[in-house]
Amino acid sequence: MRDRSALSPPGNGRRRARWLGAYLGVASLAAAAVVADAGFGSVRAYGQTSAPTTKGPVGWETYRDLDGLAQLRGAEQSRQFSSYDRTGGNNDGFEGTYSCLRHSGRGCVIAEHAGAGEISSIWSTREPLGDVTGTGNIVVELDGRVVLDAPLIDVVNGKLGAPFEWPLVANADDAAGGVVVKVPMPYRKSMRVTVQNNPYFYHVDYRAFPDAEGVRTFNPGDPAEDVLARLRAFGVADPKPRAGGTPVRRDFDLPAGAAATVAELRGPARINQLRLRLPQVMAAPQVVDDGRAFGAGGRSRFSMRVHPDNQGIRVIRRYDPQIADQVGNLRVNGRQVGEWRSGPAAPGSWGVQVIDVPPGVTAGRSSVDIENRFISSSLDFNEFRYDVHSLVNGEWVRTDVLDLGPGHPGEEAAHGYRIDNPVFARSKLLGRYPTRPEDVAASDEVLERTRLRITFDGKTTVDAPVGEFFGTGLGEHDVRALMSSVDPGLDGWYTAWWPMPFGQHATVELVNTGGVPIVGATAEVTSSDGQLDPNAGYFHATHQRGRTISGQDWNFLRAEGAGTFYGVTHTMRGLIPPGTRRHTSEPLSDMAEVNQRNYLEGDERFFVDGASMPAWHGTGTEDFYESGWYFRFGTTFSMPLTGNPAHEINGDGCRYDCTGAYRLLLNDAVPFRNGLVAGIEHGPVNDEPGDYSSTAYWYGGRPSTRQLPGVPQLPTQTAELPTQTPELPPSAPSIPPTAPTTPPASPTESTVPESGTPDTTGQDDGEPPTDVWQLVQVVIRQQQREN
């Protein structure tokens, strides 16, 4: 979202084009459910026969029972209220036109539901830059009782206390322009969310249950401290309660065009952790960060997690070296263990220093108290980030991170960060690590062209580039998410914690489809014995790469049968050239100069069980990633469930403007019984050019007997950029002559799409109809009759 000019109504043609993308998505599901996977042809994505279970984990169990992600969810549905523009334009909240379902004595009603369910996520933003003070109080009523009534700004600032603390809540500093509430609030009979004043931009994601069995109304007095602790260890620890198992490790080289099997496992069992280390890959050279500084007599203090079996730790400090001769003492648990020294000034770069701490100071402890004291400097002593690694069984592992500064108030509070004699607070500093361009290009190629393939019981369900699978599609950027991590630092690992059950056997492979040989790599797969529940699905990571197509959503996932969609890593390489001013009749989309981030004006839309109207319809790309205002105009951030770890401009492999983001839908998963089309627009009228890729994470059950293609003859050098398979034949018109021109209805209960009767489509291995456009016409006529 970005404020622009005065409103002007969109033309019917643009409105038709925008909604045509939705029809095409549904038609594609009905016709073929083809997953475009660059370089490996088109393959079907299959779920399984619907299961009898009526719902997934409820309330706090959605975070506690991450071992159960593979279980299908029966008749549960995922829905969303939002402020999206009902005309198909871009007025998704700028004027607040569609931000209230209705008004009551309490104010603006933004969500309500009759029946059993659970509020899973609330997001909002408004000017200026996400400060929601003007929204006033938020009131949540469950089963006729008020469970929350407080200023929204106080809620997201953590002033109410547990469970409404970071990272279950986040303000616009924590989330780079958006505010979020991720506290699950179940109810048995009804819910209503009201805000005192118009919220402008908002989403309320909720779950609709077929019955109230096992549902207890949310108790705001339960602090859920264990959930908070688990989420605060995001990116450094396995969040599943049944972690661990037997590791299988392999050191290997991988020539260009070759494949290597790194683990073969026998079942029934479950993969609990997958790690990969590629020492030759260079970290992305540009980093945006915020930080603080203290002057003479000053100090900083905070606590950090360490492994209780540590044989010593090391503390790593990132600082701004343009301030020369910074000297400070490092004290751990009250003992001086080292001295920080920055040396001569080095403007424009980042400084990193490592201090090893002997085991006598840290052994047997699960946390340590750290203090930094000012000794001398040409100006001040600054600090932007601290990492702590623990030495466990002779190997260094990252056990905590404190990314500090004005953009990380929640993270600072969770670590008990305090500073004496503060003299500086920098909200955004762009610096670079010294790296040769050719090394960056080679590293990017390794991450893009080396694919992770996992085959369960003879079916390959994971096939994705290693970079994007672990959360970073634009090079080696630091990623800390709840289910995966990329540590670009010293001895860093790429780690994934998705539970991956299987019945008989599993094979984990790496395939080098690029031209850069891989040397000195290490892979480790940790698994444990276990049964493959009949109601469980296989883990999938479905990758897509190609050019955006005007009028069509970028598809994260098209799947048949039953399953559960848990999120996506999304890499957006905008292809909007500078210097070409574009005029448009779209509301709030005309600009005095070209907007190279206009691709972020696209909304997410999820179509469940063949419905012709989306169960989710959002308000903008960065809004889907629960940020705002173009990620606060380039500020990167990481949270357990959402993040924007990468933003590149005109360099480091990015032609114009590029964004990397992730969204994990663990608490607001999207179950489907008869197919899913999940995608996102690219631009306010779905027509901005871009080179997109994405990796969707989901669970589906027993795949059909059709297998993915085997390893093809692989190229020895980088191939030309592939394009995504078009949804329409070239001769099809861009707008159907019978497309409806009436806008969709407001998302009240009467218009939320209901899932169809469960139908076993997962075993259908037929070919798609030859005339996809004819099917599109059928879908459109059906929608006209429904209206």
N, C-alpha and C positions, 0 to 999 in steps of 0.2 A: 504494500500500500504506500502511496505517496500522494500528498495533496498537490493538486495541480490547478485547473482553471474552474470556472463556473460550470454548473451542470448544463448539459444539453442532451436531449433524449436520443438514445441510439436508434439507428435506422433498422427497419425490419430485416434487411439483409444481414446485418451484423448479428442481430438477435438469432436469426435462423442459423447462421453459421456456427454460433456458439453452442446452440442446443443440438445441432447436427452431430457434433462431436460426441455428445452423450448417446444419441441414438446409434451411432456407429459402434460405440463400445459395447452396447447391449447386443446389437446385431452380430458383432464379431464373436461374442460368447456363444450365441445360439448357433452360429454358422460353423465355427471352427475351433474356438478357444486355442488359437495358435500362439505359442510363445516365441517371439523373434529373438534369436540368440546369435549375435554376429559371429560369423566364422564357422558356425556349427549347424547351420540350417534351421528349420523350424521343427519344433517338437511340441507335443501336447503336454499340458500340465493336468494331472488327474488327482482328484481326491479319492474319497471312498464312499461306500454306502452310508447313509445317515445312521447315527447311533442312537440308542434309546435314552442316553443321559440327557437331562433337561437343561442343565446349565453348568457353567464352569465354576471355579472357586468364587466365593462371595466375600465381600468386605476385605479385611486385612489379609485373608488367605490368598488374595490375588498376588500379593507380594511375598507371602510366606511360602507358598506352595509352587515355586517356580520349577520344581521337579515335574510338576503335572502339566507343563505347557503342551505336551504332545496329546493330551486327552481332548477329544472332540467335545463340543458343547451343546449338542442336541438342538432344541428349539429356541435357545437364547438368541436374541437379536441385538445388534449394535446400531444405535441411532445418534443423530446429531441435530441440535438446534443451532442456528447461526444467523448472522446479520447479512447473509449474502444478498446480492441484488436480484430481486425477483424478476426483473425485466431482462436478465441476461447481460446487463452492462457491468460497469466497474464500480458502482456506488455501493460498495460492500460495507459501508459504515461511516464514510466521510461525513455524511449529513445525518446519520442516524435514522434514515427513512424506514429501514426494515429491522431495526434493532429491538423493537418491543412487539411481542405477540399481542399484547393488550395491556391496559393500565388497570391497576387495582388501587385500593386504599393505601397500600404500601409503596406503590410506584410502578415501575416498568417490569412486567412479567417477561422473562427471557426463556423459561423452560417450564413445562408441566407435563405430567404423565399420570394416568390412572391405571393402576395395576402394580404388580411387583417389579422391582428393578433395582438399579444402582447408578447413582451419579458417579462417573469415573474420572472426568476431567473437566475443568473450567479454565478457559483462556480468555483474555481480553487485552485490549490496548486502546489508547486514545491519545490525542495531543495533550501536552507536549511529550513526545517520545516515550509514551507508555506510562506516564504518571496518571494513575487512576483515582487520584484524590477526588476529582469532580464527579465520579460515579456515585459517591456516597456509600450508604450501607448496602450490604448484600444480606438478604434474608433467605435461608434455606428451610423449607417446611417439609418434613417427612412424616407421613401417616398422621397428618393433622397437628403435628407438634413442631415448634420452631427449634431447630438444633444449631442454628448459626444466625446471629444478628449482630453485625459489627461493620465498621467502615472497611470496604474492600482493601483500601491501602494498608490498614493495620493487619488484615488477614495475610496478605502477601508479603508484608514486612516481617512476619513471624511474631508479632506482638501478642498474639493470643496464647502462645505456648503450645506444647505438644498436644495433639499431633500436628497442629498447624505450624510446623517449623520446616526450614530448609532441609532437604530438597523436596519435601512434599508440598511446599509452597515456594514461590520465587517471585521476586519483584522485577521491575523493568531493568534494573542493573544486572541482576543474576542472569536473566534470560535475554539480554540485548534487545529490549524494546517491547516485550510482552510480559504479562503477569499470568501465573498459573496456580491452580489448586489441584493437586493430584491425590487428595485424600478420598478414598472410596467411601461413599455414603449409601449403603443399601436401605431399601424400604420395602414394606410388605404390601401397601395399598395405594400410595400416591406420593408424588413429590411435586414441589413447585419452587422455582428459584426466581426471586424478585430483586431488583436493584432500585435504589432510591431515585436515581436520575438515569437518563439515557446513557447506555454504556458505549455507544458507537460501535466499535468492532468487538465481536464476541463469538465464542463457541461454547456450547455445553454438550459434551459427549456423555451418553448414558446407555445402560444396558436394560433391555426389556426382557423379563423372565416370563415363562409360560405359567408359573405357579409360584407360591411363596414358600414352598418347602425348603427348609434349611436357611431361610432368610431371617436375620434379626435386624431390627431397625438400628441404624447408626447411633452409636453412643459417643458424643463429643468428649466425654470424660475419660475415655480410654486413650492414654497417651501413645500407645503403640511404639514404645521406645525401641523395641527390637527391630521393627521395620525401619525406623529412622536410622539406626546404626547400620543396618544392612545396605540401605541406599547410599549412605555417606561413604561407603567403601567402594563406590562404583568405579570400575576401571582398574582396580587393584586387587580384587578378591572375587572368588566365585560366589555369586549370590544365592546359589541353590543350597538348601539345607543338607542334602546328601551329596556333598562334594567328595572329590578324591577318587581313588581307584588305583589300577595298575598302569603305569606309564610304559609306552613303547616308543623308543627314541631311535632316530636314524640321522646320521650325518651324511650329506650327499652333495655331489655336483650335478648340475643339470644342463647339458649342452643345448644349444638352440635346436628346436625341433624335436626334443626328446621328452619322454615321460618317465616318471619314477614313482613306484609304489612305496609309500612311507609307512604304511601299516596295513596288515590284514588281520582281522579279528573274527573270533568265533562267538556265536550267540547261543542262547538269548543273552543279550547284554545291552549296555548303553554307553555311548561315548559321553563323557562328562566335561572334558576339556581338550582343546586342540591348540597347540602352540607352534609357531613358526618363527625362525630367526634367519634373516638375510643380511649378513654383515656388510655386503658390498653396497647395499642400498643407502643412499645419502638422505638425510632429513631434508624436507623442504626448506629452502634457505630463508624465506621471508616469514616472520612471525609478528603478529599483532598482539600486544599485551598491555596490561595496566599494572601500576605498581605504586609503591610508597617510599618515602625516605625520612630519615631522622637525622638530626644535627648533633652537635657536641653535647655530651652528657645523655644522649638518647639511647634507646634500646627497643627491641621488639621481642615478644615472647609468645609462644604457642606450643601446642602439643601435636605429636605425630604418631601414627600407628607404626609398629614394627612387628616382625614375626617373633612369637615367644621363643622359638628355637633358634634365634639368630646367633651367629658366631661373629657378631659385629655388624655395624651399619655404616652407610655413607650418606652424607648430607650434600645435596647439590643445589647451588644457588644460581639463579639467573638474575643478572643485573644490567644496568645501563652503563657501559664503560666510557661514555662521553664525559663523565665526571671522573677525573684522574685521582689516583693515589688513595682510593678508599681502603681503609684498614679497620677491621673490627674483630672482636673476640667471639668465638663460638663456644657456648657452654651447653652441655647436655646433662640433664639431671643434676645441675649445680656444679659440674666439674668442667673446667676449661679443657677442650679437646683439640683446639686448632685456632688458626687465625686466617681471616679473609683478607686477601690483598688483590686489588684490581689492577695495579700497574698504571702505565701511561694512558692518557685519554685515547679512545678509539671511537669517534663519532660515527653514527649510522649503523653500528653493528651491535650484537648482543655479546655479553660476557658470561661465561660459565666457569664456576670453580667447584671442585669436589674436595671434601674433607672426610677422611676415613676416621671412624670412631671405634676404639678398641672394644672387644667383647666384654671386658670387665665393667664397662659402663652400662651396657644394654642387655646382657644375657638374662634370659628368663622373664623379660618384661614384654608386655604387649603394646605399650606406648611409652614415649619419652617426652620430657619437657625440654624445649629448645629455647635458648636465649642468645640474641646477638647484641653486642655492646659496641658503641662507637669508640674508636681510638683516635683516628685522625682522617682527614680528607681534604681535598682542595675545595670542597663545597659541602657535601653531605654523604651519607651512607644510604644507598638505595637498594631495594629488593623488589623483585617482580614475581618470583616463583621459587618454591622449594620442593624438591623431590627427595624422598627417603627410600633407599634400597636396603634390604636386609640380606645378609649372607646366610643362606640356608643350604646345608649339605654341599658346601663348596661352590654354590652358584648364587649370583646376585639376582634378586627379584624386587620389583617395585612394590612397596607396601603402603605408600601414602604420597599424596600430592597436596600442597597448599598453593593454589594460584590466587594471589592476593591483589588487592587494589580496590578502587571505587566500584569496579564492575563485578566484584565478588563478595558482597556483604554477607551472604549466607554461608559461603565457604569459610570466610574469616571467622564468623561467629561459631561455626561448628568446630573449629580448631582452637577456639579460645584466643584468637589473635588480639594482641594489645601492643600499642606503640606509644613510647614516651618521647616528647619533644618532636612531634611530626613537623616537618618543614615542606613537605612536597606530597602531592597526590596526583598522579598522572592517569587520566582516563583511557588514553589510547596512545601507544607508542609503537611505531613501525620500525623494526630493525631487521638486519639480515646477518646470517651466518656466512662466513667466507666459503663459497663453494663454486667450482668451475661449472659453467653452463652445460658442458658435455657430460659431466658426471650427473647433473640433475636430469638431463634427458635420458641417459642410460638407466637411471634409477626408476624414473617414471615408466619406462618401457617394461622393466621387469615387473612392476606392480600391475600394469595394465595387461600384459601379454602372458603372464604366468597364471594359469588357472588351477583352482582347487576343485577337484572332482571327488565326490564321495558316493559310493554305491552301496545301497542297503539291500540285502537279499536279492541281488541280481538286478536292481533297478537304480540307475543313477539319478539322484534327486538334487544333488548339489553340483553346480557347474558354474563357477564365477571367477573373475579375476581376484587374486589374493588381496590386492589393495582394497577394492570396494567391499569384498566379503567381510573384512575386518573393520571397515568403517571409513576408509579414506580413498577416494577415487581420483584425487588430484596430486598424487605424490605422497611421500611419507610425512603426513601431518599428525600431530599428537591427537589421539582419540581416547577419551574415557567415557565409555557407555556402560550400562549395567550388564549387558551380555557380551561385550567385546571390548578390546583395548588394543591400541597401537602405541608402544613406547619407543619413540625415535631416539632416545638417549643412549647412554653408554650401556652396552650389553642388553639392549632392549628386545622384547619379544612382541610378536603379534599373538593375541590370545582370544579365543572364543569359548564361551561357557554355555552355549545352547545344548540342552539335553537331546541326545540323538539315539533313541532306542531302535533295536532291530532284532529280528527273530533268529536268523541262522548265521549270517556272516556279513561283514562290512569291509570295504576296501577304501583306503584313503590314498589319493594320487595327486601329484603335481605335474602339470603339463606345460612345458615351455613353448608357447606358440610364437615367440618373438625371436629377435636376432641377437640378443645379448646372452651369452652363457652365464649360468648361475654357478658360483663357486663358494664352497665353505658354508653351505646352508645346513640348518638343523630343523627337524620337525619332530614333534612329540604329541602322541595321542594317548590320553588317559581314559580308561574305560573300567566299568565294574559290571559284575554279573547282575542280571535282572530279567524279568519276563516282559515280553511285548504284549501289553494289555490289548484285548480285542477292540477296545474303544480308542486305542492310541493311533496316532498318525506318524508317518515318517517325517523327519525334518527336511525341508526344502530351502534352497537358496537359488532363486530364479533370476538370472541376469539378462538384461536387455541393453543394447547400445545402438544408436543411430541418430539420424537427423529428425528433428521435430517436423510434423506434417501439419500444414495450415488447416484449421478447422477440426483437428482431432486431438484428443487428450493424449499425453504421453502415458503409456500403460506401464504401471508397476507390475501388475499381475492380471492374467486371465486364466482362470482355473475352472475345471468342471468338477462335479461331484461335491463332496463335503470336505470341509477343512476349516482352518482358522488362520487368518492373516495377522501377523504380529509385527509388521513394520518394514522399514526400507532404509537403505543407504542410497542417496540420490546425488548424482554428480551432474551439474549443469554448466555447460560451456556455452555461454551466450555468444551469438554470432551477429550482434547488432553493431554495424560499423559506426564510427563517430562521424560527425559533421553532416549528417543527413537528417534534417528536421522533418518529422512526420506529423501531419495534421490528422486528427481523427474526431469523429463525432461522439466517441465514447465519453461518458462522464468521467471527469477528473483524469483524463489520459492525454490531453494536449499539453505540450511543453514548449518552452522557448528554445530549448536545445534538445538534441537527441538524448534519450535515456537508455544507456547501455545495460541497465538492470531491469528493463521493462518486462523481461521474461518472468520476473518474480511476481508479476500481477496475475498469474494463473491460479485458479482454485482447484483443490482436490475434490474428486467426486468418486464415490464408491457405490457401485450397483450390485445388489445382493440378490441371489436366487432368481435372476432373470427379470427383476423389477425394472420398469421403464423410467422410474424416477430414483434419484440417488438417495440412499440412506444417510450418506454424508455429503454435504456440499459446503465447502469452506469459503474463505474470504481472501486468500492470497497464499502464495507459496511459503513465504517466511512465517505466515500465520500458522500454516500446517505444522511447521517445525517449532511452533509455540514461541516465536520471537516477535519482532515487529519492526516496521519502518526500515525495510531492507536490512534486517539484522543490525539495526541502529547504525546504518550506513557503513558497514564493513567491520563491525566489531565481532570477533569470533568468541564462541563460548562453548562450554560442555556441561551438560546435566545428565543425570542417569538415563533419562528417557528421550531427550532431545538435545541437539547440538548443531553447531555450525563451525566445525573445526578448520575450515579452509575457505579463504577468499583470495583469489589471485587476479591481478590486473596487468595485461599487456606484458607478460613475461613468464618465465619458468614453465613454459609449455602452454600457457594460456594466451590465446590470440587477442581477445578483447576483455571480457569480464567473466570470471568463472567462480562458481560457488559449490562447496561440498557440504551436505547436511545429512542428518539421520533423524529418524523418528521411530521409537520402539513403542508398540501398542500393547504393552504387557497388561496394563490395567484396563485398557479400552480396546481390547482385541476385537476383530471383526470376524465372527463365525459365519459360515455359509453352509447350506445344506444341498444346494443345487446350482452351484457356480458363483463366481465372483469376477467382476471387472473393477479393478482399482486403478485409478489414474489421476493425472493432474494436468491442468492446462498450462500453456506456455504463452503468457501475455494476456492482456485484458480481454481481447477477442480471440484468443487461442491461435495467434498467427505469428508470433515472434520466432525468428529463426534461432536454432540452437542445435548443438551436438550434445545429446543427453545420454546418460547411462544410469542404470539403477540395479540394485540387487534386493529382491523382496524376500523376506523371511516368513515362512509359513509352515504349517503342518497339514498334511493330507495323509489318508490312510493307505491301504494297500493299492499301489499303482496297478494299472492294467498290465496285460502281458506284453505290451509293446515297450521295447527298450529304446533308450536314447542311442544315437549313432555312436559307433566306436571312435577311437582316436583316428582322425583323418591324417592324410599326408600333410605334415605341418610345414609352414613356410620357414625359411632360414633368415628372412629379413622382414621388417615391418611391412604389412600389407597396407593398401590404401584404406582410408576410413570407410567402414561399411555404413550403409544406411538402413534404417528400420523398415521392415516389410510394410508396405502401405496397406491400409485397411480396405481400400477401394480399388477396382480396376481403373487404369489410366483414363478410360473413356467416360467414367462416371462424372456427372456434374458435381460441383462443389456444394450446391444447395438443392435439396429435393424440392420439386415444384409443389408437393403436398405437405411440406413441413409446416407445423402449426405456428402461427404468429402470436398466439396468446401466451402470456408469461405463465410460469408454473405457479401453483398456489403457495400460500404461506405454509410453513412446515408445522401445522397443528397436528394433533393426534389423528385427525381424520385423513390426512394426506401422507402420513409416514408410510412408506411401502411395507407391506406384509410379505414375509417369505412364503413362497409357494409350498405345495405339498412335497415332502421329500421324494426324490426320484433318483434311482441308481443310474447315474450317467457315467460313472467312472470306468465302466467296462466297454463303453462304446468306442470302437476303434475305426469307425468309418471315415470316409473322406468328406471334407466340407462341400456344401453345395457349390456348383460352378457359378451361379449368379448371386453373388453376395448382395449386389444392389437390389435385386428383387426382394430379398429378405429384409433389407433396410426399409423398403416401402411397406412391407407387411407390418413391421414393428411400428412405423410411424402411424399407419392407419389404425392399428390397435390402440395406440396412445390417444389418437383423436376421438375414438369411441369412448375411451375411459373419461376423457374430459367433457 
